[in-house]
């Protein structure tokens, strides 16, 4: 799911890093769901300096 979001929003991050960070995010939040994936992508975009509305 996070791969689809990253591709759609053109977030430039190596696939291995994306998966590792997404897994860590889900473990620390205690859930794996579409909502958690979306929250992760929003946070990732912010850390990368990328606005999702663009």
Order of alpha helices (4+ residues) and beta strands (2+ residues): alpha-alpha-alpha
